[in-house]
C-alpha cells in the first residue's frame, strides 16, 4: 500500500472553533498559489450558505505564499475548522499528465487515505466552484455500495471519453465535485490504482478525471446536475445569475474564470467582498488563452485606459502568433 503520509510536510490547524466532532460536514479543496484566491472565496461561499452545520475544511496546498496562508488563517467563524495539509515535492506525477493541469489537481487522489481516520464521508470541490445553497446532500445521499457520487459530465465529454474507456454512456462523471465514501475508496485501493495509471507512461487528456472514472468503474452514483452546474462564462455575461433556483454548486468549467476582469460576475463579486481577498488585485486574464487577453484589451479601451489597451492588444497578437 502506498505511504501517503510522506507527501505531507506539515499539518497546520488554521482554525478550530468547535468542540463537538459529530455531525460535521467535511470538505476538501486542493490547490496551489494560482488558485488560492478562488479557493478562499469558495470556502466563504460554503460557510455563508451552511450556517446551521459544523464545517471542517481540509485544504491540501502546494506551494502557496505566506500572504495567502495568512488570508486563509484569517477566516474565522464559530462553526468552522480549517486544517491545511502542506504537500511536498515527493508527490510526483508523470510530467505528461501535468502539462495542461497543475500537479495540485491530482492531490485529491491521495487525500481520502490521509483523512481515513477523520471521516467516512468527504465532499471534494474544485477551487473554481461556488456554493450557493445548503450542502445537506452530503448526509442525504446513499453511498452504501458506491465509492463516489458525482454529476455526469457534458454531452461532448460523454461522446469522447465513454468510448475511449468503455464506460456506460452518460455515466462518465465530472470530478470537480465528488462525494467520497472513504472506507470503500480505501478498500478498493483507488489511490494506488489511479496513481499507477497516471505514472504508467500513458498520457491522459483529463488526467485525474479519466483515471478516477477508470478505477472506480461502475461503483458510482450519478447526481442531479444541480449539485455541479457546469457553467461557461462570457464577457459581462453574468451567466451564474441565471442558473436554476435549485442549483447547489456552480462550476466555472472553461478557462474564463469569474476572477478574471473581463468575466467578473455580480454573484462571484458578492462572495469576493466577504472574503479576505476583497482588496487583493485580481488576475486580469488567462495569459494562455488569446480570447481572454483580447477581451481584457477591449475592456481597457472601454474604460478609456488606452495605453493598457494597446499594451495588451500587442500581447494578444504576440501570443496568437506563437500558437
C-alpha positions as semicolon CSV with decimal commas, in nm:
position;residue;x (nm);y (nm);z (nm)
1;X;0,000;0,000;0,000
2;X;0,126;0,346;-0,087
3;X;0,265;0,557;0,200
4;X;0,073;0,880;0,153
5;X;0,197;1,041;0,475
6;X;0,536;1,104;0,315
7;X;0,371;1,356;0,082
8;X;0,273;1,584;0,374
9;X;0,542;1,821;0,504
10;X;0,328;1,951;0,788
11;X;-0,029;1,998;0,904
12;X;-0,143;2,345;1,012
13;X;-0,453;2,395;1,222
14;X;-0,557;2,733;1,080
15;X;-0,887;2,745;1,267
16;X;-1,050;2,521;1,525
17;X;-1,364;2,668;1,674
18;X;-1,594;2,382;1,765
19;X;-1,572;2,106;2,021
20;X;-1,835;1,858;1,906
21;X;-1,686;1,647;1,626
22;X;-2,014;1,475;1,541
23;X;-2,238;1,577;1,252
24;X;-1,958;1,771;1,084
25;X;-1,953;1,828;0,709
26;X;-1,601;1,754;0,587
27;X;-1,500;1,944;0,273
28;X;-1,182;1,903;0,069
29;X;-1,008;2,153;-0,160
30;X;-0,669;2,101;-0,327
31;X;-0,486;2,396;-0,482
32;X;-0,161;2,580;-0,550
33;X;-0,094;2,952;-0,519
34;X;-0,259;3,028;-0,855
35;X;-0,590;2,906;-0,714
36;X;-0,556;3,023;-0,353
37;X;-0,784;3,324;-0,410
38;X;-1,074;3,129;-0,568
39;X;-1,028;2,851;-0,313
40;X;-1,067;3,105;-0,032
41;X;-1,375;3,256;-0,193
42;X;-1,518;2,907;-0,237
43;X;-1,468;2,844;0,136
44;X;-1,654;3,168;0,215
45;X;-1,943;3,069;-0,014
46;X;-1,979;2,733;0,162
47;X;-1,978;2,899;0,505
48;X;-2,233;3,164;0,402
49;X;-2,481;2,903;0,284
50;X;-2,431;2,640;0,555
51;X;-2,451;2,828;0,884
52;X;-2,653;2,557;1,058
53;X;-2,374;2,299;1,012
54;X;-2,034;2,248;1,161
55;X;-1,786;2,265;0,874
56;X;-1,436;2,122;0,863
57;X;-1,234;2,234;0,560
58;X;-0,935;2,020;0,466
59;X;-0,709;2,230;0,245
60;X;-0,435;2,040;0,063
61;X;-0,197;2,308;-0,059
62;X;0,106;2,306;-0,286
63;X;0,350;2,599;-0,294
64;X;0,117;2,869;-0,164
65;X;0,252;3,204;-0,044
66;X;0,270;3,315;0,319
67;X;0,035;3,600;0,229
68;X;-0,235;3,365;0,102
69;X;-0,183;3,136;0,401
70;X;-0,239;3,432;0,635
71;X;-0,557;3,521;0,449
72;X;-0,684;3,163;0,484
73;X;-0,596;3,172;0,854
74;X;-0,789;3,499;0,897
75;X;-1,120;3,328;0,814
76;X;-1,298;3,297;1,147
77;X;-1,647;3,159;1,209
78;X;-1,778;2,979;1,518
79;X;-1,897;2,677;1,321
80;X;-1,578;2,630;1,117
81;X;-1,247;2,447;1,145
82;X;-0,976;2,472;0,880
83;X;-0,683;2,233;0,854
84;X;-0,408;2,282;0,599
85;X;-0,200;1,989;0,470
86;X;0,118;2,111;0,301
87;X;0,209;1,887;0,005
88;X;0,579;1,846;-0,069
89;X;0,772;1,756;-0,384
90;X;0,777;1,386;-0,301
91;X;0,434;1,377;-0,460
92;X;0,507;1,331;-0,829
93;X;0,303;1,251;-1,139
94;X;0,439;1,173;-1,486
95;X;0,508;1,511;-1,647
96;X;0,296;1,413;-1,949
97;X;-0,005;1,431;-1,718
98;X;0,081;1,768;-1,565
99;X;0,149;1,963;-1,885
100;X;-0,201;2,110;-1,905
101;X;-0,309;2,071;-1,542
102;X;-0,117;2,156;-1,221
103;X;0,003;1,872;-1,003
104;X;-0,226;2,004;-0,729
105;X;-0,519;1,878;-0,940
106;X;-0,400;1,522;-0,870
107;X;-0,366;1,570;-0,493
108;X;-0,733;1,477;-0,448
109;X;-0,624;1,121;-0,528
110;X;-0,429;1,086;-0,202
111;X;-0,650;1,293;0,030
112;X;-0,906;1,020;0,117
113;X;-0,630;0,795;0,251
114;X;-0,485;1,074;0,461
115;X;-0,831;1,156;0,601
116;X;-0,948;0,798;0,655
117;X;-0,930;0,831;1,035
118;X;-1,106;1,169;1,031
119;X;-1,431;1,096;0,845
120;X;-1,610;0,833;0,637
121;X;-1,778;1,084;0,406
122;X;-1,592;1,364;0,230
123;X;-1,704;1,625;-0,023
124;X;-1,434;1,729;-0,269
125;X;-1,491;2,057;-0,457
126;X;-1,272;2,222;-0,720
127;X;-1,149;2,570;-0,639
128;X;-1,331;2,712;-0,942
129;X;-1,670;2,634;-0,789
130;X;-1,912;2,841;-0,585
131;X;-2,162;2,710;-0,330
132;X;-2,494;2,895;-0,338
133;X;-2,723;2,660;-0,140
134;X;-2,707;2,421;0,155
135;X;-2,483;2,114;0,124
136;X;-2,732;1,892;0,305
137;X;-2,699;1,636;0,024
138;X;-2,369;1,528;0,183
139;X;-2,564;1,349;0,455
140;X;-2,867;1,256;0,243
141;X;-2,701;1,076;-0,050
142;X;-2,697;0,695;-0,031
143;X;-2,339;0,574;-0,070
144;X;-2,382;0,223;0,070
145;X;-2,228;0,049;-0,232
146;X;-2,080;0,344;-0,420
147;X;-1,726;0,480;-0,393
148;X;-1,827;0,825;-0,513
149;X;-2,132;1,028;-0,607
150;X;-2,083;1,287;-0,881
151;X;-2,254;1,463;-1,171
152;X;-2,227;1,331;-1,528
153;X;-2,006;1,546;-1,747
154;X;-2,139;1,734;-2,050
155;X;-2,253;1,556;-2,367
156;X;-1,938;1,602;-2,576
157;X;-1,731;1,453;-2,292
158;X;-1,962;1,150;-2,277
159;X;-1,920;1,102;-2,652
160;X;-1,540;1,112;-2,641
161;X;-1,449;0,957;-2,306
162;X;-1,709;0,679;-2,266
163;X;-1,599;0,503;-2,583
164;X;-1,233;0,556;-2,501
165;X;-1,257;0,394;-2,157
166;X;-1,550;0,155;-2,204
167;X;-1,778;0,348;-1,969
168;X;-2,158;0,337;-1,997
169;X;-2,275;0,644;-2,190
170;X;-2,400;0,914;-1,956
171;X;-2,202;0,795;-1,653
172;X;-1,860;0,950;-1,719
173;X;-1,854;1,186;-1,422
174;X;-1,702;1,528;-1,373
175;X;-1,453;1,504;-1,087
176;X;-1,484;1,872;-0,989
177;X;-1,744;1,784;-0,725
178;X;-1,729;1,439;-0,567
179;X;-1,892;1,296;-0,257
180;X;-1,647;1,027;-0,147
181;X;-1,714;0,711;0,052
182;X;-1,371;0,692;0,218
183;X;-1,391;0,334;0,360
184;X;-1,484;0,194;0,016
185;X;-1,223;0,415;-0,153
186;X;-0,954;0,268;0,070
187;X;-1,091;-0,086;0,047
188;X;-1,072;-0,070;-0,333
189;X;-0,724;0,092;-0,331
190;X;-0,840;0,381;-0,552
191;X;-0,538;0,594;-0,460
192;X;-0,290;0,326;-0,569
193;X;-0,486;0,238;-0,884
194;X;-0,517;0,598;-1,003
195;X;-0,153;0,688;-0,935
196;X;-0,037;0,374;-1,114
197;X;-0,241;0,476;-1,418
198;X;-0,105;0,831;-1,413
199;X;0,255;0,704;-1,387
200;X;0,221;0,420;-1,638
201;X;0,366;0,625;-1,923
202;X;0,028;0,691;-2,084
203;X;-0,089;1,047;-2,141
204;X;-0,448;1,124;-2,037
205;X;-0,644;1,413;-2,180
206;X;-0,811;1,486;-1,845
207;X;-0,564;1,315;-1,611
208;X;-0,720;1,287;-1,265
209;X;-1,075;1,270;-1,401
210;X;-1,000;0,998;-1,657
211;X;-0,817;0,772;-1,413
212;X;-1,086;0,815;-1,148
213;X;-1,353;0,709;-1,396
214;X;-1,144;0,407;-1,497
215;X;-1,053;0,296;-1,143
216;X;-1,397;0,344;-0,987
217;X;-1,576;0,154;-1,260
218;X;-1,949;0,111;-1,207
219;X;-1,935;0,187;-0,834
220;X;-2,061;0,542;-0,878
221;X;-2,384;0,729;-0,814
222;X;-2,478;0,989;-1,075
223;X;-2,619;1,300;-0,909
224;X;-2,855;1,564;-1,049
225;X;-2,682;1,847;-1,237
226;X;-2,778;2,098;-0,969
227;X;-2,503;1,960;-0,746
228;X;-2,235;2,055;-1,001
229;X;-2,380;2,302;-1,251
230;X;-2,120;2,311;-1,529
231;X;-2,114;2,671;-1,648
232;X;-1,929;2,873;-1,913
233;X;-1,888;3,248;-1,875
234;X;-1,890;3,510;-2,149
235;X;-1,776;3,872;-2,131
236;X;-2,005;4,058;-1,890
237;X;-2,250;3,770;-1,929
238;X;-2,326;3,705;-1,560
239;X;-2,445;3,358;-1,660
240;X;-2,419;3,242;-1,299
241;X;-2,714;3,469;-1,212
242;X;-2,935;3,266;-1,445
243;X;-2,878;2,914;-1,312
244;X;-3,187;2,718;-1,194
245;X;-3,309;2,814;-0,846
246;X;-3,228;2,471;-0,704
247;X;-2,859;2,489;-0,801
248;X;-2,631;2,400;-0,510
249;X;-2,284;2,434;-0,665
250;X;-2,177;2,633;-0,971
251;X;-1,867;2,507;-1,150
252;X;-1,692;2,752;-1,384
253;X;-1,555;2,490;-1,622
254;X;-1,394;2,691;-1,903
255;X;-1,072;2,890;-1,886
256;X;-1,280;3,208;-1,848
257;X;-1,300;3,249;-1,471
258;X;-1,506;3,498;-1,270
259;X;-1,193;3,637;-1,103
260;X;-1,060;3,742;-1,446
261;X;-1,150;4,104;-1,514
262;X;-1,350;4,059;-1,840
263;X;-1,558;3,778;-1,689
264;X;-1,635;3,923;-1,345
265;X;-1,983;3,840;-1,224
266;X;-2,202;4,011;-0,965
267;X;-2,265;3,681;-0,786
268;X;-1,897;3,599;-0,757
269;X;-1,814;3,954;-0,651
270;X;-2,070;3,920;-0,367
271;X;-1,862;3,643;-0,208
272;X;-1,533;3,808;-0,300
273;X;-1,637;4,115;-0,098
274;X;-1,699;3,894;0,207
275;X;-1,355;3,732;0,181
276;X;-1,005;3,830;0,298
277;X;-0,920;3,882;-0,071
278;X;-1,168;4,168;-0,120
279;X;-0,886;4,421;-0,164
280;X;-0,642;4,189;-0,340
281;X;-0,557;4,252;-0,706
282;X;-0,737;4,008;-0,932
283;X;-0,578;3,822;-1,222
284;X;-0,654;4,034;-1,532
285;X;-0,695;3,738;-1,769
286;X;-0,583;3,386;-1,857
287;X;-0,245;3,451;-2,019
288;X;-0,260;3,122;-2,211
289;X;-0,593;3,197;-2,376
290;X;-0,579;3,453;-2,659
291;X;-0,950;3,535;-2,642
292;X;-0,910;3,621;-2,274
293;X;-0,617;3,857;-2,345
294;X;-0,813;4,022;-2,627
295;X;-1,117;4,060;-2,402
296;X;-0,905;4,234;-2,141
297;X;-0,757;4,467;-2,405
298;X;-1,109;4,562;-2,516
299;X;-1,212;4,618;-2,156
300;X;-0,921;4,860;-2,110
301;X;-1,026;5,056;-2,420
302;X;-1,385;5,064;-2,292
303;X;-1,260;5,208;-1,963
304;X;-1,054;5,465;-2,163
305;X;-0,728;5,316;-2,039
306;X;-0,581;5,338;-2,386
307;X;-0,216;5,261;-2,310
308;X;-0,314;4,945;-2,122
309;X;-0,548;4,854;-2,409
310;X;-0,272;4,891;-2,668
311;X;-0,021;4,706;-2,450
312;X;-0,245;4,404;-2,403
313;X;-0,356;4,401;-2,763
314;X;0,012;4,365;-2,858
315;X;0,043;4,084;-2,601
316;X;-0,261;3,920;-2,760
317;X;-0,103;3,941;-3,109
318;X;0,229;3,804;-2,982
319;X;0,059;3,515;-2,803
320;X;-0,156;3,435;-3,107
321;X;0,147;3,424;-3,338
322;X;0,321;3,177;-3,109
323;X;0,040;2,925;-3,147
